[in-house]
């Protein structure tokens, strides 16, 4: 018999008919005003600001819900943000300015009020993403 690999040893298996009946913690109501204010401050530095409820959710990793982490991303004009997240996808909404997301074959250009959903780039692909913004 083959030895299970490390990923298989950590995996949780659910039959399709009960896959969505697994217990998940209740998500508390949160407004994230402090995070919003940090993101919209005139002197906000390029970077990301997580909307983290992991303490209330009992999660060992940053999380806004049991399966997602929302964050504000600030990119000052002329600057670049590179990030590497362990995720299966990303959703963006451009609040102001304009920019570009470069991630292998999944490049996007966008400006205010544009939204998009993108697949994440796998670990074997180029992980670096750059975004440029003209908002400041």
Beta strands, then each sheet from edge to edge (+ up, - down):
strand 1: 47-51
strand 2: 70-74
strand 3: 89-93
strand 4: 98-102
strand 5: 108-111
strand 6: 115-119
strand 7: 130-131
sheet 1: 1+ 2-
sheet 2: 3+ 6-
sheet 3: 5+ 4- 7+
end
